[in-house]
Amino acid sequence: MSFQTNAAFFRSRPFEFFLFGWLIFPLIYWYIKSISSRLTIDEGELLYESGILSKDKTEIQISSIRTVKIYQSLTNRIFGVGTISIFTSGDAPEVVLKGFPRPNYIRELLKVPQFLGVNK
C-alpha cells in the first residue's frame, strides 16, 4: 500500500485568495508552490520533495520517527489542512510539511505497522 499527496492550494490559504485573488501572479505562484511539494509514504519510508526550480528531497525511515506534531489554526481546521512537524532525534524537526491536507490521517499512516515493515 502506498500513499502520496500534494500540499493543498486553496484550502491552506483561503483569506489570501480573497484578498489577492484578483492578482493572477500570486495565484500562479501559490499553485506552482503547492504542486511542487510532494509527500510519499511507502513501505517503511517517508519521502518529502519540495522546490520549484531547485529540488530538496528528504527521506526518513518510518521506524526512526520519534514524534509527529500537528498544528492547525481555526481556518486550517475548517478547510482540513495543517502543518506537520516530524521529529527523529534532537529538538528541531527533521521535516516541516506546511499546508498538507488531512494531517491527522498522515499522522495515523505513520503509526500503521505495515508502513513500519512489520507484518502481522
Phi, psi and omega in degrees: 000139182227148179229133181217137181208160175248163175294147180287144182272287184286319187295335181275345181217063185292324182288323176298325179298315181288326180284320185244011183299333180286345175267126184284327185293317175298325178296316179296316179299312180298320180295312181296320179295321181290324179278348179270357175255117185229135178244129177234125175247118184219161179348077172085004179216155178243130179237123179243122179243135177214159177123144180266300179265315174255147184252140174239121181241132177234127180241129182230134172287129184298329180293341180266359179286126182265315185217143173237119182247136181240133174239129177224123172283177180300314179292326176298319179294321179297318183267001173074033177235172179185178177253128182247123176252128182246122181251135175250313176204153181084186184265342180265142179291144178288318181221138173239116181258110183259134173075026181270141180286152175052059183296326179292326176294318178297318177300316179294324177298326180288347178264346186292131183302329182293333176279343176277354182086013179260124178260127179251000000 
